[in-house]
Amino acid sequence: MDLYTRLNLLVLALPLALSFDRKVAFWRQWPRVLPAIAAVVAVFGTWDVWKTSQGVWGFNPVYAGEIRLGQLPPGEWLFFICVPYACLFILACVRAYFRDRRFRIPRGAVFAGAGLLAVAAWGLRGRVYTASVVASVAIVLAALELAVPATLRSRNFWAALGLTYLPFLVVNGVLTGLPVVWYDDTQILGIRIGRIPLEDFFYSFSMLALAVLVQDRAGRRGRGAA
């Protein structure tokens, strides 16, 4: 088994084992979690295949293996399953153990911020990865505001998101440090935190925010919300 696959299974192991904890009872949320993961696989898997075919990034066969499924190694497909699951588990824990508070964020401010990010993405269009991740943040912010505005204003959402960056720094540090994943330096800004390109932080936010959006929207429908 290649290193990338093992790393993803390690990310999944603890959250999966603790999914049956009585207080969090994350397994009860699986009917909402599974569509969220499916959305991530569909959207980001397609994006990944496209950018890999363009040479924006690629995978080191020494650590990711030689097998490719739609130009991606099995470990990359697992990444879109294991990482969202682990991060949604973190959010579930925060929601179970901490009382939430709401931030007062004007609706117009959200759309203005998304608009500014869209303009920034256009200005950065010469660097494909940078432009695409900035645009993705703009899109997901607007989508959160339209679909689940309460989530966007939830302190627990932002706290959980911040917590996800702790394992992110470790896992992505390994991925980019060995490297398991390589990047075309002409398609990124070249700003790195440790070994991790700045763009990966935007990518992670977009991916996890999409998962939360789908999960929370499914929860609203389950409660009969519009």
Secondary structure, DSSP 8 states (H G I E B T S, - for coil): --HHHHHHHHHHHHHHHGGG-TTT-GGGGHHHHHHHHHHHHHHHHHHHHHHHHTTSEEE-HHHH-S--BTTB-HHHHHHHHHHHHHHHHHHHHHHHHS---B----HHHHHHHHHHHHHHHHHTTTSHHHHHHHHHHHHHHHHHHHH-HHHHTBHHHHHHHHHHHHHHHHHHHHHHHTTSEEE-GGGS---EETTEEHHHHHHHHHHHHHHHHHHHHHHHHHTT--
